[in-house]
Amino acid sequence: MKTYRNLALTLALPVLLAAVSRSRADEGPRVVAVTAKRFEFVPATLTLKKGETVRLRVTSEDVTHGLFVRAFKIDTDIEPGKIEEVEITPETTGTFTAICHHFCGAQHANMKLTIVVE
């Protein structure tokens, strides 16, 4: 009886491993929530991995903001009550700066998000 059980496990293991691998792949990119509010992005710093696709889910708490990152070709408006999603796959390591490109008040120029790609 043990022989048949071991044989069944031996035959089933590759199928189970393949199913787990497929389910992880089907999950899609990692989702990172970013909130824009006067006069900051939360979190203020994102750490990403080179080659990993990430979906940024961006919301605004107060007024219309913008998210602009030249290196990743991101240029989107963030309206209160709406969710903007942007997918990126960083291909270069380094530190990049995202800015708000909608004037949102006196401290607008200080509204930055640092993206670190390792």
C-alpha beads as a LAMMPS data file, in Angstrom:
LAMMPS data file: protein, C-alpha beads

118 atoms
117 bonds

1 atom types
1 bond types

-500.0 500.0 xlo xhi
-500.0 500.0 ylo yhi
-500.0 500.0 zlo zhi

Masses

1 110.0

Atoms # bond

1 1 1 0.000 0.000 0.000
2 1 1 2.831 2.433 0.838
3 1 1 4.399 1.800 -2.551
4 1 1 1.252 2.937 -4.363
5 1 1 0.926 5.999 -2.111
6 1 1 4.566 6.995 -2.733
7 1 1 4.118 6.422 -6.450
8 1 1 0.973 8.604 -6.431
9 1 1 2.828 11.381 -4.601
10 1 1 5.774 11.119 -6.967
11 1 1 3.477 11.434 -9.975
12 1 1 1.324 14.191 -8.463
13 1 1 4.145 16.431 -7.198
14 1 1 5.180 17.894 -10.574
15 1 1 1.527 18.643 -11.382
16 1 1 1.049 20.402 -8.024
17 1 1 4.234 22.436 -8.437
18 1 1 3.198 23.501 -11.928
19 1 1 -0.227 24.580 -10.621
20 1 1 1.341 26.684 -7.861
21 1 1 3.724 28.260 -10.361
22 1 1 0.836 29.073 -12.737
23 1 1 -1.272 30.595 -9.968
24 1 1 1.589 32.902 -8.958
25 1 1 2.054 33.971 -12.570
26 1 1 -1.692 34.586 -12.912
27 1 1 -1.637 36.969 -9.946
28 1 1 -0.240 39.701 -12.181
29 1 1 2.122 42.486 -11.208
30 1 1 2.701 43.637 -7.660
31 1 1 0.344 46.501 -6.793
32 1 1 1.703 49.521 -4.925
33 1 1 -0.718 52.104 -3.537
34 1 1 0.364 55.743 -3.738
35 1 1 -1.694 58.582 -2.270
36 1 1 -1.294 62.178 -3.406
37 1 1 -2.254 64.932 -0.988
38 1 1 -1.171 68.477 -0.364
39 1 1 1.891 68.582 -0.482
40 1 1 3.248 65.048 -0.551
41 1 1 3.050 61.573 -1.967
42 1 1 2.578 58.736 0.514
43 1 1 4.783 56.785 0.627
44 1 1 7.491 59.349 -0.182
45 1 1 9.866 56.651 -1.467
46 1 1 9.227 53.500 -3.503
47 1 1 11.820 50.763 -3.869
48 1 1 11.380 48.633 -6.978
49 1 1 13.364 45.823 -8.566
50 1 1 14.848 46.107 -12.029
51 1 1 12.766 44.054 -14.472
52 1 1 9.802 43.579 -12.110
53 1 1 6.478 44.847 -13.417
54 1 1 4.651 46.946 -10.847
55 1 1 1.192 48.497 -11.007
56 1 1 1.011 51.866 -9.269
57 1 1 -2.512 52.492 -7.952
58 1 1 -2.614 56.243 -7.404
59 1 1 -5.335 58.225 -5.609
60 1 1 -5.804 61.815 -4.420
61 1 1 -7.119 62.783 -1.003
62 1 1 -7.968 66.382 -1.757
63 1 1 -7.484 68.169 -5.106
64 1 1 -6.375 67.210 -8.603
65 1 1 -2.707 66.318 -8.637
66 1 1 -0.450 64.982 -11.335
67 1 1 2.157 62.245 -11.490
68 1 1 5.013 62.820 -13.919
69 1 1 8.096 60.608 -14.214
70 1 1 10.039 61.181 -17.412
71 1 1 12.217 58.053 -16.999
72 1 1 9.153 55.761 -16.961
73 1 1 7.034 57.787 -19.421
74 1 1 4.381 58.421 -16.771
75 1 1 2.225 61.520 -17.205
76 1 1 -1.169 61.164 -15.562
77 1 1 -3.753 63.259 -13.769
78 1 1 -5.010 62.139 -10.359
79 1 1 -8.510 63.376 -9.578
80 1 1 -10.091 63.085 -6.129
81 1 1 -12.359 60.056 -5.814
82 1 1 -10.799 58.275 -8.799
83 1 1 -8.086 55.638 -9.050
84 1 1 -5.397 55.912 -11.705
85 1 1 -3.371 52.790 -12.462
86 1 1 -0.014 52.873 -14.199
87 1 1 2.128 49.815 -14.945
88 1 1 5.883 50.121 -15.143
89 1 1 8.748 47.705 -15.607
90 1 1 11.974 49.510 -14.660
91 1 1 14.834 48.460 -16.909
92 1 1 17.492 50.704 -15.354
93 1 1 18.729 50.874 -11.793
94 1 1 19.016 54.230 -10.095
95 1 1 17.057 56.903 -8.276
96 1 1 14.270 58.718 -10.103
97 1 1 12.038 61.618 -9.092
98 1 1 8.307 61.840 -9.692
99 1 1 6.678 65.254 -9.423
100 1 1 3.182 66.628 -9.199
101 1 1 2.548 68.548 -12.427
102 1 1 -0.719 70.224 -11.352
103 1 1 -0.399 73.345 -9.257
104 1 1 -1.963 72.378 -5.925
105 1 1 -0.967 75.225 -3.624
106 1 1 1.934 77.096 -2.034
107 1 1 4.116 74.011 -1.383
108 1 1 3.447 72.417 -4.801
109 1 1 7.126 72.604 -5.829
110 1 1 8.096 70.378 -2.874
111 1 1 5.702 67.559 -3.828
112 1 1 7.986 64.756 -4.949
113 1 1 8.100 60.966 -4.925
114 1 1 11.469 59.187 -4.993
115 1 1 11.607 55.895 -6.903
116 1 1 14.639 53.727 -6.201
117 1 1 15.271 50.858 -8.616
118 1 1 17.660 48.189 -7.375

Bonds

1 1 1 2
2 1 2 3
3 1 3 4
4 1 4 5
5 1 5 6
6 1 6 7
7 1 7 8
8 1 8 9
9 1 9 10
10 1 10 11
11 1 11 12
12 1 12 13
13 1 13 14
14 1 14 15
15 1 15 16
16 1 16 17
17 1 17 18
18 1 18 19
19 1 19 20
20 1 20 21
21 1 21 22
22 1 22 23
23 1 23 24
24 1 24 25
25 1 25 26
26 1 26 27
27 1 27 28
28 1 28 29
29 1 29 30
30 1 30 31
31 1 31 32
32 1 32 33
33 1 33 34
34 1 34 35
35 1 35 36
36 1 36 37
37 1 37 38
38 1 38 39
39 1 39 40
40 1 40 41
41 1 41 42
42 1 42 43
43 1 43 44
44 1 44 45
45 1 45 46
46 1 46 47
47 1 47 48
48 1 48 49
49 1 49 50
50 1 50 51
51 1 51 52
52 1 52 53
53 1 53 54
54 1 54 55
55 1 55 56
56 1 56 57
57 1 57 58
58 1 58 59
59 1 59 60
60 1 60 61
61 1 61 62
62 1 62 63
63 1 63 64
64 1 64 65
65 1 65 66
66 1 66 67
67 1 67 68
68 1 68 69
69 1 69 70
70 1 70 71
71 1 71 72
72 1 72 73
73 1 73 74
74 1 74 75
75 1 75 76
76 1 76 77
77 1 77 78
78 1 78 79
79 1 79 80
80 1 80 81
81 1 81 82
82 1 82 83
83 1 83 84
84 1 84 85
85 1 85 86
86 1 86 87
87 1 87 88
88 1 88 89
89 1 89 90
90 1 90 91
91 1 91 92
92 1 92 93
93 1 93 94
94 1 94 95
95 1 95 96
96 1 96 97
97 1 97 98
98 1 98 99
99 1 99 100
100 1 100 101
101 1 101 102
102 1 102 103
103 1 103 104
104 1 104 105
105 1 105 106
106 1 106 107
107 1 107 108
108 1 108 109
109 1 109 110
110 1 110 111
111 1 111 112
112 1 112 113
113 1 113 114
114 1 114 115
115 1 115 116
116 1 116 117
117 1 117 118
